[in-house]
Amino acid sequence: MTNNVKVRVNLLAGDTENAKDIMEILNGQVLVGLMVKSFPSVESAVEKIKEFQRAGIPVSVGLGAADPAQWKKVADVSKLTIPPHVNQVFPAAGYTIGLLESVGATNTIVNAVITPSGTAGKVYVTTGPESQKYEEAISCEAAAALLADMGVTSVKFYPLNNRLDELAAMVKAAVDAGITIFEPTGGITIENMAETVRVCIANGATEVIPHIYTSIVDKTTGLTRVEDVQALRVALAEWM
C-alpha cells in the first residue's frame, strides 16, 4: 500500500476454499461478496455467511446486481451476522446502520448505491424499489450531503462502466463531505481496475473497494479463477 491508501477487492467465491485461496493471493485485502438474492430465505443466507465467517473470511453482504427488492433481506441478514461490510440501496442505508447499531455493531461499513446519470457532476440517488422509477438527477454535492446526514461512510457507484469523469466528480464531492471510502462497481475488469482505483485516490479517497464479480468466475465450476486473481494482484501491486 502507498500513501496510506487502503485498497480491498470485493469479489465472489464459490466456496470457502476458493475464498481462502483468493485471500492468500491478495494478502487479505479482500471482501467476499455473498448475495442475499441467491438464497431463498434470510435463514439460509445467514447459515452460508456464518459458514464463511467460521472459516475466517470477511464477508460483504450484497443485494445481488443491486436489486432494490432485496434491501430488507440485506438488513435482516446483516443484523444476524454482523459482517464487516454491507451493500445497500441509498434509501435503506440509514435504516441498516441503525439496525446494526441496535445490536451493538458499530464497525460495519454500510455503503449506499448511487447511480451515474450520464453527466459528470449529476447522479441518481433513487435506487430503492419505488424510487428507482424516477430518474431525476441531483448534484454530486447534494448526494454527498444526504449521505453525510444519514451517517453513511461509503459510496457504492454502480454501474460505473468506465465513466471515469463521473466517478471523479462523485469521489471529490464525497470526500469534501467527509466520506472517504469509495466503491466503484460495474464493468470493472482486470485491465481497467488499476486506472479506476487511481481515479478514486487522485480525487481524495483514502479507501477504495472496487468490485469485480462474474467476469472472473468460471461459469462451469462457479469458482473465481485464481489465475485472474493473481492478475489482479499484479495490476494492483502498488497498493498491495
Helices and strands as residue ranges (DSSP letters): E 6-7, E 9-11, H 16-25, E 30-35, G 36-38, H 42-54, E 59-62, G 68-70, H 71-81, E 85-86, H 90-102, E 109-116, E 122-124, G 131-133, E 138-139, H 140-150, E 154-157, H 164-176, E 181-184, H 193-202, E 207-208, G 214-216, H 226-235, G 237-239
